């Protein structure tokens, strides 16, 4: 109940219709309990008195009660369908919006399949729970209570016989709930793992086929499905056990009541109509009692789905506004602080083992206004991490980063990411048109002329040869394009908004020599008016920059021009001469 009560904020806007639907369902169930009373009147009256007109009247009453019960249950379904679809849609939208605000460190830890299963299967379970088990746990509870009262009023001796299995049933429910809770959570987590494997296999189909790994992938998939199958079968065994108990114990009680009632009718202590009404009421309670196990199972699955949903929703998002910089703000009026500057920046990943050395250790670096700075270092030296700190994909552990003298933590993320554009070595494109992918770099409102300018800078003229030009859908992850084409579109996306600061993570690594030379020529014109930090591995990319910074062991060990560092720094010379072996 603690888990399920967290759904109340989503249910509250539609509570009137849900409460009305529950009330209608209770009335429908109570109408069903009137039928045994009509049967009692029919047996003891018109049937005993051989009155055909009374029998037909009784039949009419039964028909009208049956129709009323059916219409009321239909009305309940109509009342809940639309609002609960809205609740599911609202929860899914909130989850998606929250995922966009969660820090990159969260997404580094979570498998995409686990998030996907929470946004699809778990929310479907919650909608089903709100539509059916939630209502019918209440309805069946009221029905059982009213039915028991009716039976006790008719004959308290037979009523006590019927109530005999109540305690064993409660014990079975308590034991079942504890075991089923664990099994339901385990199954839902395994569905998330399975979804991850499917997603990775689809996105990585070129690798799977290219290396002939389809059999090993199939074996891994079969192993996960076998594990999930075992969990589902365990759940089925638990459910079968409780169903058997919930059906057998009431059956025994009804049988005992039938024998005792028949003896009393024979002795003249009980009317036949009363026995018929009593047994009809007991049989009418069969479904409410039998369904308890099923409803408990659905409710438990809904509770675990709610826990899984709020595990994500409870994760702390990035603050949408500013944060107080450590040590206070900085004076933005000093010329020496203009441009992009790292002041003693230290960074350690949030999930790094305690005591492990930081990825970046007291980095000091100044990229002057309008200057292009190339960042060079061996694999694992922290280049990509350093560039990710500028748009605040990660927060610095210590120190600060300033743009034109202003601490980036004193800016809202929206403002910061308007001033800073990024292009990563592994370009990510979306299932949208070429133009829409490029416009993402300018809040989606770049004019066609700006898009064309950005495509020209990135030497992405190939888009005009596509079937619909810039309106061509590039497909999921842009896999219909070559690596170089995707990289050029990512570069166009970075420059389309004419940002004040550019952060480029080896943006030309997938280009051939001739295309790279053309892109560099166009990019030089853009860099002339922009402050840029460029991760570089090749001398041709380094030559785009005014100066070069060497990152080694998490620290900046040298800064100078390309030719100065070639002459004076052995590690830099080694990186530039052995780029294929050591630079990547």
N, C-alpha and C positions, 0 to 999 in steps of 0.2 A: 504493500500500500504506500510505503514511503516513496518508492520509485514512481508509481503510477500517479500519485498526487502532483508530481511535477508537471504533468500534462495540463493542469488546471488553467494556467494562463492562456493556453491555446484553445481550450474548450470554452472558456468563459464567454467569448463573444457569441457563441451559438448555444449557450446553456438553455435558453428558453425553449428552443425546438427539441433539444435532447431531453429536457425534463418532461415536455409535453409528450414526446414519443414514449418515454418510460411510463408515464401515467396511462397513455392509451394502451400500452402492452399489458399493464396490470389489470386494466378494465377488461381487456380481451380475455385474459386468463381467468378472471373472476366470472366472466360470462360463461366460460367453459365449465366452471364448477357449478353453475346453476342447472346444467343439463341433468346431472344425477338427481337433483331435487324434483325436476319435472318427471323423470323416470319413476321416482317413488310415488308421486301423485298418480301417474299413469297406471302403475301396477296395482296399487292399493285401491284406485278408484275405478276408472272406466274398464280396465281389464278384469278386475275382480267382479264388477257389476255387469259385465258383458254389454257394455255401452259402446256401439260402433262409432257414434258421433263423437263421444268423448275421446276415443282412440285417435280418430282423425284430427281432432283439435290438438291433442297432445303431440301428434306427429308434426302438425303445423308449428307448434311452439318450438319443437326441437330443430326444425328446418330454419326458422327465423333466428334462433340462438346460434346455430352453426354459421349462417351467413353473416350475422353480426360479428362473430369472433373472427371470421376470415377477413372481413372488411377492416376491422380495427387493426389487425396485424399488417394488412396492406398499407393502411394509413401510417403506421409506425415506420415502416420501411421508407415510405415517401418522405416522411419528416426528417429522417437522419441522412439520407443519401447525399443530397447537395451540400449541407453544411459540413459533413465529415470529409467530403472530397476537398472542400476549402481548407479544413484544418490540415489535412495531409499536404496540400500544396503550400500552405503557409509555413509549415515546419520544414519542408524541403527547401523553400526559398531562404528561410533563416539559416539553415545549415550551409547552403551554398554561399550566402553572403558572409557568414562567419568564417568559412574556409578561406575566403579571399583576404580576410583581415588577420589570419593567423600568421605568425612569423615563419620564415623559411626554415628555421630550426625545427619547428613542429612537423613540417612536411618531410624533412629529412628523416625523421624518426618513424613516421607512419607509412605503412604500405597503402598504395592507392586503392587496392581492392578492398581493404578494410573500410576506407572512407566511402567507397562506392556502395558497398553492401549496407552501410548505415543509411545512406541517402535513398535507397531503393527498397530492398527487402524489409528492413526494420521498420520503415515508415508505413509500408503496406500492412505489416502486422499490427501496428498501432491503429491504423484506420479500421481494420477488421475488429480489433478489440473494442473500440469505441462504438462500432455499429452493432455488434452482436453480444459478446460475452459481458461487457459492462452492463448493458441493459438487462440481459436475461439472468445474470446473477441476482439482480434486484427483483426482477419479475418472478423468477422461480422461487426465490426465498419467500416473497409475499404469497405466492400461490400455495407453497407447501404449508405455510402458517395458516392461511385461511382454510385450506383443505383439511388440515388436522383438526381445527376448531369445529368444522362442519361434521367431521366423523365423530368427534367426542360428543357433540350435541346429539347426534343420531343414536349413538350407543357407546358409552364411555368404556365398557369392557373390551369391545372389539377395537376401540381406538388405542387402548394401551397395548394390545397385541401388535397393532401396526407400528407403534412407536418403539417396539423392542429393539430393532436394529440400529437405532439412532446413535448410540454410543460407539458401537463398532465402526459405523460409517465415518464418524468424526475422527476416530483414531487412524483409519485408513487414509483420510484426506490429509491429515497432518504429516504422516510419513511420506506420502506421495509428493506433497508440495516441496519438501526439502530436497528429495532426490531429483525431482523433475527440474527444479531451478538450476541445479548444477549442469544437468544434461542439456537443457535449453541454451544456456550460455555457451557451453562448449560447442554445440552445433552451429550457433550463429557465428562464432569466431572462426570455425572451420569453413563456413561459407565465404567469409571474408578472405581467408587464405586461398581458397579455390578461385575466387574472383580475381585475385592478384595474379595467379598463375596464368589464367586465361588472358587477362589483359596484357601481361608481359609477352606471352607467346604470340599474340596478334600483332602488337607493336614491333616485336623483334622477329617477325616472320622471315625477314631476309637473312638474319643471322642463323636462325634455325635451319632454313633450307640450305644456306650457303655452306654450313659446316655439317650438314647431314645429321642434325641432332633431333630430328622429329621423333625417333624412337625413344630416346632418353627423356624428351619432354613428355611424350605420351606415358611413359612409365611413371614419371613424377606426378602427372595428372591422375593416373589410375590409383596411385598410392593415396593421394589426398581424397579422391572420391571414395575409396575403400574405407578410409578412416571416417569420413562423414557418414557413409552408409552404416557403419557400425554404431555410430552415435545415434543415428535416426532409428535404427532397429532397437537400441536400448530404450529410447524414448517410447517406441511402440510397445515394448514389453511392459514398461511402467504403466502406460495408458491402458493396455489390455488388463493388467492386474486390477487397477482401480475400477475399470468398467465391469469386470467380472464380479468384484465385491459389491459395487453399487447396484448391480442388477440382481445378483443372487440373494442378498440379504432381504431386500424388500419383497422378492418373490416368495421366499419362505414365510415371511410375515403375512402376506396376502393369502397364501395357501392355508396357514393356520387359522386366519380370520374366516376364510370360506368354510372350513370344516366346523369350527365352533358356531358360526352363524347358521349353517344348515341344520345343525343339531338343535339349536334354539328355536328355529322356525318350525322344525318338526315337533318340538315340545310345546309350541304355541307361545313361547316367551318373546318372540320377535316376529314382526310382520315380514312377509316376503318382499314388499316394496321397500322397507327399511334396509333389508339385506342387499337388494339390488342397488339402491342408492349408495349404500356404504361401499360396496365393492366397485361401483362405477366411479365414485370419488377417489378410492384408492388407486384404480387404474388410471384415472386422469392425472394423478400425481406421479405416475411412473416416469414420464418424460422429464419433468422437473428434477426428480431425484436422480435418474440415470444420467442426465446431462451434466451433473455437477462435476464429474471427473473431466469431461471434455472441456467444460467452461474454465475449470481450474487450470488445465493445461494451456489453453489459449491465453488466459490471464497471466500465467507465469512467463510464457514466451513474450507477451507484451511488456511485462515488467523488465525482463532482460534486454529487450529491444530499447526500452526507455533508458535504461542504464547506459547502453552502448551509445545512444544518441547524445545523451548529456555528457558522456566522457569527452566528446568532441566540443560540445557547446560550452563546457566549463573550462576549456583550455583558454589561457589568457591571450587575448588578441594584441596585436600591435596597437599602441595608442594612436588614435587618429590625429591628435594634436601634437603639441610640443611637450618636451620633458625638460626638467631643470638640469642644465649641464653641470657635471661635477666641477666644483670649484668656481661656479658662477659663469657668467657670460664673458664675452671678449669684446674688445674695443674694435669696432669695424672701421674706424677712421684712419688707422695707421696703414700707410702704404705697404709696409713690409708684410702685412697679413692678407693682402689682397691676393686673389687667385684661389687655388686649392691647396690647403696646407694640413699636414698631419703633425699633431703635437704629441709626441711621446705615446703613440697609439700602441696599446697592447690588446691582444684578442686571444681568447680561449673559447672553443666551442662549448655550448652549455652542457652537452652530454659527455664531455671529455672526462677521463678518469681523474679522481683527485690526485694532485701532486704532479700531473703530467705537465711538461713544458708548454708554454703558450705557442700558438702558431705564429703570431706576430709579437715581437718584444721591443717595446719602446721605439717605434718607428717614427722618425722625424724626416719629413719630406715637404718641399715647397715647390708647387707648380705655379709659376708666375702667371699673371693675367695675360691671356693670348698666347701662352706658351704650350707647346706639345711636349710631354714627357713620356719617354718610352720606359717601361718597367720590364727588366730582364732578370731572369733567375733560373736555376735548375728546377726540374720537376719536384713538386712538393715544397718549394720554398715559401709558398703563401701568396703568390701573385694574384690568383683569382680571388682568394679570400680578401685581400687588400682592396681590390676593386669593388667587391660586394659590400664593403663597409660604407662606401660613398653614398649610394642611394638608400642606406640603412636597411638592406636586406638582413643584415645582422647588426647588432649594437656592439660598439666597442666595449671591451672589458675595463679598460683604463685609458686615460688620455682623451683627446678630442680631435675632431676634424672640423675645419672651418672653410666656408666658402665666402670669399671677400670679407673675411674677418668675423663672420657670423657662425657661431657653432651650429652644426646641422641639427643637433638635438633641440635647439631653440626654434626650429622651423617645423611647421606641420609637414607631414609626409607628402601631402598633396603639393604644397609649395616646393618642397625639395625635389620631388620627382618631375616637376615642371621645368626646373632649372637644370637638372642633370638627366642626360639620356645615356642609355647603356646598350651595348651590343655584346653578346656572349659568343664564345668560341663555338658552342653547340647551339645553333639557332633553333628556336622553337617557333613554328608557324601553326596557325589555327585553321580549323575547317571553315574557311571564309574565303572571300575573293582576295586577289593580290592587293587591290586598293585598300580593302578593309584591314588587311594585315599591316600595311605600311602606315595607315592613318592611326594605328594604335600609338604611335610615337608622338602624336599631336592631339591627344584627347579625342581622336576620331573626327575632328572638324577641319582637317587640312583641305585647302582648295585643290582642285585637280592640277593646277599649275604647280603647286608645292609638291604634290605627289610626283609629278613628272620630273621636277628638279631633283628630288631625292633619288629617284630611279636613275637619273643621269649620273649623279655623283657616284652611286654604287655600281655603275656600268651594268644596270639590270635591263638593258634594252631588249633582252630576250622575251620580256613579258608581252611585247607587242606582237610577237609571233604566236602567242598562245591563242586558242580558239576564240575567246572573248576578250583578249587583251587584259587590261587591269581588272576587268570584271570576271575573270576566270577563277573558278573555285580551285584552290590548290590541294584540297583533300586533307585528311587527318595527318597532322605532324608535317605536312608539306612533302610527304614521301614520294609524291609524283614528280618532284623536282630533284635535280642533282644537289649534292652537298654544296657545291660552289654557288648554285642558284639560290638555295635557301640562305646561304651566308650573305649574299648580296642584298636580298630582300630584308634581312635583319639589319644590315648596315643602313639601308634606305630608311627603315623604320626609326633608326637612331637619329638620323640627321634631318628628318622631315620637319620636326618642330623647331628647328634652328635653336637648339639649346645653348645656354651659356657655358655648360660644362659637358664634355663628352668623356665617357669611360668605355673604352673598347678593349675587350678581352680577346686578343689575337684574332682580329676580325677578318683577316685575309688568308687564314691557314688552308682553306680548301680551294683556293683559286690557282689556276695555272699561271705560268710566268707572264704571259702576254696580258691576260685579264688583270692580274695583280698590278702590272705596270700602269694600265689604264685607270684602274681604281685609285692607285696612289696619286696619279696626276690630278684627278678630280678631287680627291680627298684633301690634297694640299691646300686647295682654294678654300675648302670648308674650315680646315684647321687654322687658317690664317686669322680667322675672326673668333676662334673658340679656344677655351682653355681645355686641354685634353690630356688624359692619362691613358696610355696605350700599352697593354701587355703585348710584348713582342718576342718572337723566337728567331726570326730571320733577319739578317742584316738589311734586306730590302725594306722590311717594315720599320726597323730601327731608324733608318735614314729619313723616315717621315717626320721624326721628332727633332725638336731643337736640342734637347738634352736627354741623357739616359741615366736611369737609376738602377743600380744593381742590388737585388734583394737576395740575401744569403743568410741562412740560419735564422730566418724570421726578422732580420734587421737590414736596414739600408747601409751597405758597406762602402759604396762609392757612388758619386754623382759627377757627371761631366758629359762632354760630347762623345759621340761614337769613336772618333779618331783618338781623342785623349785617353779614353779607357782602353782602347786597343793597345796603345803604347805603354800605359802605366799599370794596368791591372791584369794579372795573369789569368785569374778565374774568368773574367769577362772575355778575354781573348780566346780562352778555351771553349766557352759557350758558343761564341760566334763561329769558330772554326769547326766545331763538332756538333752542329745543330741537329743533325739527323740522329746522332747517338745520344747526345746529352741534353739537347735543348727542349725536348718535348716532355 
